[in-house]
Amino acid sequence: MGAYFQQFTELVDTQDRQKLDFELPADFVRKCLAPLRLRFYLGKDGHIRPRRKSLFDKKLTVVQVFDRFGGEVLEEILEYGSRKP
């Protein structure tokens, strides 16, 4: 994994999908996410957002989002601004 990270720019330039799409172990991902201060909010409408929309939204850490909904949902929230799991 470390070697892939060191070659990241080259992997992106060559679009090496096998390495870029490599599934990381969940424990490793949790350790990487844990120090991040990212917070997300689960709204009554079921959408998860990086910003609170209502006082009634439930606050979630980045690790909670990853554990409950998976990496794909987390990725889409960060890319598109919200996601309904």
DRENTORKOL-3810 file (N, C-alpha, C; in nm, 4 decimals):
REM DRENTORKOL-3810
@n.u->0.0822; n.v->-0.1190; n.w->0.0000; ca.u->0.0000; ca.v->0.0000; ca.w->0.0000; c.u->0.0864; c.v->0.1251; c.w->0.0000
@n.u->0.1915; n.v->0.1251; n.w->0.0817; ca.u->0.2787; ca.v->0.2404; ca.w->0.0887; c.u->0.3460; c.v->0.2700; c.w->-0.0436
@n.u->0.3838; n.v->0.1650; n.w->-0.1143; ca.u->0.4479; ca.v->0.1832; ca.w->-0.2455; c.u->0.3501; c.v->0.2460; c.w->-0.3440
@n.u->0.2231; n.v->0.2056; n.w->-0.3383; ca.u->0.1224; ca.v->0.2641; ca.w->-0.4268; c.u->0.1077; c.v->0.4128; c.w->-0.3977
@n.u->0.1059; n.v->0.4493; n.w->-0.2690; ca.u->0.0902; ca.v->0.5894; ca.w->-0.2322; c.u->0.2070; c.v->0.6730; c.w->-0.2826
@n.u->0.3278; n.v->0.6193; n.w->-0.2751; ca.u->0.4450; ca.v->0.6919; ca.w->-0.3231; c.u->0.4399; c.v->0.7125; c.w->-0.4743
@n.u->0.3700; n.v->0.6237; n.w->-0.5454; ca.u->0.3580; ca.v->0.6324; ca.w->-0.6915; c.u->0.2241; c.v->0.6911; c.w->-0.7347
@n.u->0.1536; n.v->0.7558; n.w->-0.6442; ca.u->0.0159; ca.v->0.7972; ca.w->-0.6709; c.u->0.0019; c.v->0.8794; c.w->-0.7982
@n.u->0.0856; n.v->0.9805; n.w->-0.8160; ca.u->0.0763; ca.v->1.0657; ca.w->-0.9349; c.u->0.0932; c.v->0.9837; c.w->-1.0618
@n.u->0.1898; n.v->0.8952; n.w->-1.0621; ca.u->0.2136; ca.v->0.8086; ca.w->-1.1790; c.u->0.0939; c.v->0.7160; c.w->-1.2026
@n.u->0.0377; n.v->0.6612; n.w->-1.0965; ca.u->-0.0783; ca.v->0.5719; ca.w->-1.1108; c.u->-0.1981; c.v->0.6452; c.w->-1.1690
@n.u->-0.2181; n.v->0.7692; n.w->-1.1257; ca.u->-0.3285; ca.v->0.8493; ca.w->-1.1789; c.u->-0.3034; c.v->0.8821; c.w->-1.3254
@n.u->-0.1806; n.v->0.9223; n.w->-1.3568; ca.u->-0.1474; ca.v->0.9569; ca.w->-1.4959; c.u->-0.1668; c.v->0.8386; c.w->-1.5898
@n.u->-0.1317; n.v->0.7181; n.w->-1.5446; ca.u->-0.1444; ca.v->0.5987; ca.w->-1.6297; c.u->-0.2792; c.v->0.5293; c.w->-1.6130
@n.u->-0.3608; n.v->0.5793; n.w->-1.5177; ca.u->-0.4933; ca.v->0.5215; ca.w->-1.4890; c.u->-0.4845; c.v->0.3704; c.w->-1.4625
@n.u->-0.3921; n.v->0.3326; n.w->-1.3772; ca.u->-0.3750; ca.v->0.1920; ca.w->-1.3387; c.u->-0.4891; c.v->0.1538; c.w->-1.2448
@n.u->-0.6017; n.v->0.1092; n.w->-1.3019; ca.u->-0.7233; ca.v->0.0829; ca.w->-1.2254; c.u->-0.7039; c.v->-0.0276; c.w->-1.1220
@n.u->-0.6241; n.v->-0.1262; n.w->-1.1515; ca.u->-0.6039; ca.v->-0.2357; ca.w->-1.0565; c.u->-0.5472; c.v->-0.1819; c.w->-0.9248
@n.u->-0.4533; n.v->-0.0920; n.w->-0.9343; ca.u->-0.3921; ca.v->-0.0360; ca.w->-0.8137; c.u->-0.4748; c.v->0.0777; c.w->-0.7550
@n.u->-0.5322; n.v->0.1620; n.w->-0.8396; ca.u->-0.6121; ca.v->0.2735; ca.w->-0.7901; c.u->-0.7399; c.v->0.2265; c.w->-0.7210
@n.u->-0.7957; n.v->0.1160; n.w->-0.7665; ca.u->-0.9202; ca.v->0.0638; ca.w->-0.7103; c.u->-0.8975; c.v->-0.0423; c.w->-0.6033
@n.u->-0.7727; n.v->-0.0600; n.w->-0.5615; ca.u->-0.7391; ca.v->-0.1591; ca.w->-0.4612; c.u->-0.8184; c.v->-0.1330; c.w->-0.3333
@n.u->-0.8861; n.v->-0.2337; n.w->-0.2833; ca.u->-0.9668; ca.v->-0.2203; ca.w->-0.1613; c.u->-0.8775; c.v->-0.2281; c.w->-0.0383
@n.u->-0.8799; n.v->-0.1219; n.w->0.0394; ca.u->-0.7991; ca.v->-0.1161; ca.w->0.1611; c.u->-0.8709; c.v->-0.1873; c.w->0.2757
@n.u->-0.7967; n.v->-0.2494; n.w->0.3651; ca.u->-0.8590; ca.v->-0.3136; ca.w->0.4815; c.u->-0.9315; c.v->-0.2090; c.w->0.5676
@n.u->-1.0499; n.v->-0.2438; n.w->0.6167; ca.u->-1.1326; ca.v->-0.1506; ca.w->0.6940; c.u->-1.0594; c.v->-0.0974; c.w->0.8172
@n.u->-0.9832; n.v->-0.1808; n.w->0.8851; ca.u->-0.9095; ca.v->-0.1343; ca.w->1.0035; c.u->-0.8081; c.v->-0.0267; c.w->0.9674
@n.u->-0.7426; n.v->-0.0430; n.w->0.8539; ca.u->-0.6462; ca.v->0.0567; ca.w->0.8066; c.u->-0.7169; c.v->0.1887; c.w->0.7765
@n.u->-0.8319; n.v->0.1801; n.w->0.7094; ca.u->-0.9083; ca.v->0.3006; ca.w->0.6747; c.u->-0.9532; c.v->0.3733; c.w->0.8015
@n.u->-1.0031; n.v->0.2987; n.w->0.8999; ca.u->-1.0453; ca.v->0.3603; ca.w->1.0264; c.u->-0.9296; c.v->0.4347; c.w->1.0937
@n.u->-0.8114; n.v->0.3744; n.w->1.0927; ca.u->-0.6944; ca.v->0.4392; ca.w->1.1547; c.u->-0.6573; c.v->0.5683; c.w->1.0814
@n.u->-0.6755; n.v->0.5693; n.w->0.9515; ca.u->-0.6460; ca.v->0.6898; ca.w->0.8725; c.u->-0.7517; c.v->0.7985; c.w->0.8944
@n.u->-0.8766; n.v->0.7576; n.w->0.9087; ca.u->-0.9860; ca.v->0.8536; ca.w->0.9240; c.u->-0.9970; c.v->0.9104; c.w->1.0652
@n.u->-0.9611; n.v->0.8307; n.w->1.1657; ca.u->-0.9836; ca.v->0.8683; ca.w->1.3059; c.u->-0.9287; c.v->1.0058; c.w->1.3442
@n.u->-0.8086; n.v->1.0443; n.w->1.3015; ca.u->-0.7579; ca.v->1.1761; ca.w->1.3434; c.u->-0.8255; c.v->1.2947; c.w->1.2731
@n.u->-0.9001; n.v->1.2684; n.w->1.1673; ca.u->-0.9637; ca.v->1.3772; ca.w->1.0924; c.u->-1.0767; c.v->1.4381; c.w->1.1736
@n.u->-1.0911; n.v->1.5671; n.w->1.1637; ca.u->-1.1947; ca.v->1.6365; ca.w->1.2403; c.u->-1.3202; c.v->1.6594; c.w->1.1561
@n.u->-1.3380; n.v->1.5802; n.w->1.0522; ca.u->-1.4557; ca.v->1.5934; ca.w->0.9675; c.u->-1.5801; c.v->1.5514; c.w->1.0451
@n.u->-1.6868; n.v->1.6270; n.w->1.0288; ca.u->-1.8149; ca.v->1.5933; ca.w->1.0897; c.u->-1.9199; c.v->1.5964; c.w->0.9795
@n.u->-2.0170; n.v->1.5092; n.w->0.9952; ca.u->-2.1266; ca.v->1.5008; ca.w->0.8996; c.u->-2.2572; c.v->1.5030; c.w->0.9764
@n.u->-2.3659; n.v->1.5286; n.w->0.9048; ca.u->-2.4961; ca.v->1.5418; ca.w->0.9689; c.u->-2.5989; c.v->1.4602; c.w->0.8927
@n.u->-2.6685; n.v->1.3749; n.w->0.9647; ca.u->-2.7747; ca.v->1.2917; ca.w->0.9084; c.u->-2.9060; c.v->1.3634; c.w->0.9326
@n.u->-2.9694; n.v->1.4037; n.w->0.8236; ca.u->-3.0936; ca.v->1.4788; ca.w->0.8335; c.u->-3.2164; c.v->1.3896; c.w->0.8400
@n.u->-3.3278; n.v->1.4496; n.w->0.8774; ca.u->-3.4559; ca.v->1.3773; ca.w->0.8829; c.u->-3.4945; c.v->1.3219; c.w->0.7462
@n.u->-3.4452; n.v->1.3845; n.w->0.6399; ca.u->-3.4743; ca.v->1.3390; ca.w->0.5036; c.u->-3.3878; c.v->1.2197; c.w->0.4626
@n.u->-3.2969; n.v->1.1768; n.w->0.5532; ca.u->-3.2120; ca.v->1.0615; ca.w->0.5252; c.u->-3.0813; c.v->1.0950; c.w->0.4568
@n.u->-3.0611; n.v->1.2199; n.w->0.4187; ca.u->-2.9369; ca.v->1.2613; ca.w->0.3536; c.u->-2.8288; c.v->1.2892; c.w->0.4575
@n.u->-2.7071; n.v->1.2539; n.w->0.4222; ca.u->-2.5908; ca.v->1.2857; ca.w->0.5042; c.u->-2.5185; c.v->1.3995; c.w->0.4344
@n.u->-2.4866; n.v->1.5030; n.w->0.5131; ca.u->-2.4222; ca.v->1.6223; ca.w->0.4575; c.u->-2.3046; c.v->1.6639; c.w->0.5452
@n.u->-2.2104; n.v->1.7382; n.w->0.4883; ca.u->-2.0994; ca.v->1.7894; ca.w->0.5691; c.u->-2.1386; c.v->1.9125; c.w->0.6516
@n.u->-2.2578; n.v->1.9665; n.w->0.6275; ca.u->-2.3054; ca.v->2.0829; ca.w->0.7036; c.u->-2.4436; c.v->2.0540; c.w->0.7598
@n.u->-2.4689; n.v->2.1090; n.w->0.8746; ca.u->-2.5989; ca.v->2.0930; ca.w->0.9396; c.u->-2.7040; c.v->2.1723; c.w->0.8629
@n.u->-2.8179; n.v->2.1081; n.w->0.8370; ca.u->-2.9289; ca.v->2.1748; ca.w->0.7689; c.u->-3.0355; c.v->2.2147; c.w->0.8704
@n.u->-3.0453; n.v->2.1371; n.w->0.9791; ca.u->-3.1465; ca.v->2.1599; ca.w->1.0811; c.u->-3.0856; c.v->2.1323; c.w->1.2187
@n.u->-3.1405; n.v->2.1917; n.w->1.3201; ca.u->-3.0949; ca.v->2.1657; ca.w->1.4564; c.u->-3.1205; c.v->2.0214; c.w->1.4979
@n.u->-3.2070; n.v->1.9538; n.w->1.4273; ca.u->-3.2428; ca.v->1.8160; ca.w->1.4603; c.u->-3.1560; c.v->1.7128; c.w->1.3891
@n.u->-3.0650; n.v->1.7588; n.w->1.3035; ca.u->-2.9740; ca.v->1.6667; ca.w->1.2351; c.u->-2.8836; c.v->1.5982; c.w->1.3364
@n.u->-2.8555; n.v->1.4710; n.w->1.3118; ca.u->-2.7692; ca.v->1.3940; ca.w->1.4021; c.u->-2.6247; c.v->1.4064; c.w->1.3560
@n.u->-2.5359; n.v->1.4467; n.w->1.4476; ca.u->-2.3946; ca.v->1.4636; ca.w->1.4143; c.u->-2.3251; c.v->1.3272; c.w->1.4117
@n.u->-2.2422; n.v->1.3056; n.w->1.3087; ca.u->-2.1663; ca.v->1.1818; ca.w->1.2922; c.u->-2.0198; c.v->1.2151; c.w->1.2640
@n.u->-1.9309; n.v->1.1335; n.w->1.3172; ca.u->-1.7897; ca.v->1.1481; ca.w->1.2825; c.u->-1.7663; c.v->1.0800; c.w->1.1479
@n.u->-1.6525; n.v->1.1059; n.w->1.0891; ca.u->-1.6179; ca.v->1.0434; ca.w->0.9616; c.u->-1.6076; c.v->0.8910; c.w->0.9775
@n.u->-1.5586; n.v->0.8445; n.w->1.0922; ca.u->-1.5491; ca.v->0.6996; ca.w->1.1165; c.u->-1.6886; c.v->0.6387; c.w->1.1305
@n.u->-1.7801; n.v->0.7086; n.w->1.1957; ca.u->-1.9171; ca.v->0.6580; ca.w->1.2075; c.u->-1.9830; c.v->0.6450; c.w->1.0703
@n.u->-1.9621; n.v->0.7426; n.w->0.9836; ca.u->-2.0178; ca.v->0.7346; ca.w->0.8482; c.u->-1.9576; c.v->0.6150; c.w->0.7746
@n.u->-1.8265; n.v->0.5994; n.w->0.7839; ca.u->-1.7596; ca.v->0.4866; ca.w->0.7180; c.u->-1.8132; c.v->0.3536; c.w->0.7706
@n.u->-1.8237; n.v->0.3397; n.w->0.9022; ca.u->-1.8691; ca.v->0.2132; ca.w->0.9614; c.u->-2.0148; c.v->0.1829; c.w->0.9291
@n.u->-2.0994; n.v->0.2834; n.w->0.9332; ca.u->-2.2439; ca.v->0.2601; ca.w->0.9134; c.u->-2.2842; c.v->0.2495; c.w->0.7669
@n.u->-2.2166; n.v->0.3261; n.w->0.6808; ca.u->-2.2631; ca.v->0.3361; ca.w->0.5429; c.u->-2.1603; c.v->0.2953; c.w->0.4379
@n.u->-2.0331; n.v->0.2857; n.w->0.4777; ca.u->-1.9300; ca.v->0.2406; ca.w->0.3851; c.u->-1.8535; c.v->0.3526; c.w->0.3178
@n.u->-1.7436; n.v->0.3137; n.w->0.2597; ca.u->-1.6547; ca.v->0.4082; ca.w->0.1941; c.u->-1.7133; c.v->0.4736; c.w->0.0711
@n.u->-1.7955; n.v->0.3988; n.w->-0.0021; ca.u->-1.8555; ca.v->0.4549; ca.w->-0.1238; c.u->-1.9473; c.v->0.5718; c.w->-0.0902
@n.u->-2.0267; n.v->0.5577; n.w->0.0152; ca.u->-2.1162; ca.v->0.6658; ca.w->0.0573; c.u->-2.0339; c.v->0.7856; c.w->0.1041
@n.u->-1.9311; n.v->0.7614; n.w->0.1816; ca.u->-1.8440; ca.v->0.8688; ca.w->0.2289; c.u->-1.7807; c.v->0.9428; c.w->0.1116
@n.u->-1.7338; n.v->0.8683; n.w->0.0144; ca.u->-1.6727; ca.v->0.9287; ca.w->-0.1046; c.u->-1.7729; c.v->1.0181; c.w->-0.1781
@n.u->-1.8958; n.v->0.9706; n.w->-0.1929; ca.u->-1.9965; ca.v->1.0493; ca.w->-0.2662; c.u->-2.0395; c.v->1.1738; c.w->-0.1892
@n.u->-2.0455; n.v->1.1650; n.w->-0.0566; ca.u->-2.0767; ca.v->1.2840; ca.w->0.0228; c.u->-1.9701; c.v->1.3901; c.w->-0.0009
@n.u->-1.8453; n.v->1.3493; n.w->0.0036; ca.u->-1.7344; ca.v->1.4438; ca.w->-0.0156; c.u->-1.7299; c.v->1.4977; c.w->-0.1577
@n.u->-1.7689; n.v->1.4165; n.w->-0.2538; ca.u->-1.7641; ca.v->1.4607; ca.w->-0.3940; c.u->-1.8851; c.v->1.5455; c.w->-0.4320
@n.u->-2.0046; n.v->1.5049; n.w->-0.3884; ca.u->-2.1278; ca.v->1.5706; ca.w->-0.4340; c.u->-2.1948; c.v->1.6591; c.w->-0.3300
@n.u->-2.1521; n.v->1.6522; n.w->-0.2030; ca.u->-2.2094; ca.v->1.7392; ca.w->-0.1011; c.u->-2.3161; c.v->1.6756; c.w->-0.0150
@n.u->-2.3755; n.v->1.5664; n.w->-0.0609; ca.u->-2.4718; ca.v->1.4934; ca.w->0.0207; c.u->-2.4956; c.v->1.3566; c.w->-0.0441
@n.u->-2.5535; n.v->1.2690; n.w->0.0357; ca.u->-2.5842; ca.v->1.1329; ca.w->-0.0160; c.u->-2.6875; c.v->1.0734; c.w->0.0747
@n.u->-2.7832; n.v->1.0069; n.w->0.0165; ca.u->-2.8831; ca.v->0.9322; ca.w->0.0921; c.u->-2.8432; c.v->0.7839; c.w->0.0810
@n.u->-2.8056; n.v->0.7227; n.w->0.1935; ca.u->-2.7604; ca.v->0.5831; ca.w->0.1868; c.u->-2.8702; c.v->0.4844; c.w->0.1489
END
